[in-house]
Amino acid sequence: MNLYQFLKRIFRLQFRVMGWKIHGVENLPKEGPVIIVSNHVSIWDPVVAACSVPRDVSFMAKEELFANPLLGGIFRRLGAFPVKRGQGDTSAIRNSLKVLKEEKVLGLFPEGTRSKTGAIQKGFPGMILLMEKSQAPIVPVRVNGTQNLFVRGWGHLEVIVGKPIFPEQLKAPEGVENRREWAADQIMKAIVELKA
């Protein structure tokens, strides 16, 4: 058993004790490349999202998390890789496409940062670029109850996995100026509308 699977077992046990609920896990394709996109309100979101699906997830994470050599090494062993926020990071794009080319699951938080209010923010269109280049479907995920997880999360921790959205479903209407931005808005809307 590798480190990822070991930690996943431990956290799944803890989350179950806390009354964790998962809906729609059957929506995640069992094989092939997949991009999971989730809302982001807490540092616990990647852990909760990864524990909620049967496949391993490689998350793109802000480069600051890798500054500490020990933590950075652990994150890398868990399949995560850094991204420089606020700029076109070609290394992060290459790493993302490598994950998808290997027919694995890529995890993204398209808002780019945690929401302080809990409201879902605008998503960056980079996820659409990755979808187009890889032809991987995007699976919207909504994580609820992770703010102050070990204080107020008990009985409120919930993950909803939506149905996959394929590239052909995101054809922008005629007259739309920024096709990727329009498609990103559709993905964020899908996350907002996820209900158990």
RAQUIWO-V604884 format. One record per pair of residues at least 6 apart in sequence whose C-alpha atoms are under 6 Angstrom apart, sorted by sequence separation. I is the first residue (numbers start at 1). GAP is how many residues later the second one is. D is the distance in whole Angstrom. If there is no record, write none. Layout:
# RAQUIWO-V604884
I:GAP:D + I:GAP:D
This chain:
# RAQUIWO-V604884
66:6:4 + 50:7:6 + 146:7:6 + 172:7:6 + 145:8:5 + 83:9:5 + 111:10:6 + 111:11:6 + 145:11:5 + 111:12:5 + 145:12:4 + 110:13:5 + 144:13:6 + 170:13:6 + 110:14:5 + 144:14:5 + 143:16:5 + 142:17:6 + 142:18:5 + 63:19:4 + 141:19:6 + 60:20:6 + 62:20:5 + 63:20:5 + 141:20:5 + 58:21:5 + 59:21:5 + 60:21:5 + 61:21:5 + 62:21:5 + 63:21:6 + 141:21:6 + 58:22:5 + 60:22:6 + 61:22:6 + 140:22:5 + 139:23:6 + 139:25:4 + 138:26:6 + 137:27:6 + 138:27:5 + 137:28:5 + 137:29:4 + 8:43:6 + 59:47:6 + 57:48:5 + 58:48:5 + 59:48:4 + 60:48:6 + 57:49:6 + 58:49:6 + 142:49:6 + 57:50:6 + 140:51:5 + 128:52:6 + 125:55:5 + 125:56:5 + 125:59:5 + 123:61:6 + 33:67:5 + 33:70:4 + 35:70:6 + 32:71:5 + 33:71:5 + 34:71:5 + 35:71:5 + 36:71:5 + 37:71:5 + 38:71:5 + 33:72:6 + 35:72:6 + 37:72:6 + 41:73:5 + 4:74:5 + 40:74:5 + 41:74:5 + 41:77:6 + 34:102:5 + 36:102:6 + 33:103:5 + 34:103:5 + 35:103:5 + 36:103:5 + 37:103:5 + 38:103:5 + 39:103:6 + 37:104:6 + 38:104:6 + 42:104:6 + 42:105:5 + 18:136:5 + 19:136:5 + 22:136:6 + 24:136:6 + 25:136:6 + 27:136:5 + 18:137:6 + 20:137:5 + 21:137:5 + 22:137:5 + 23:137:5 + 24:137:5 + 20:138:6 + 22:138:6
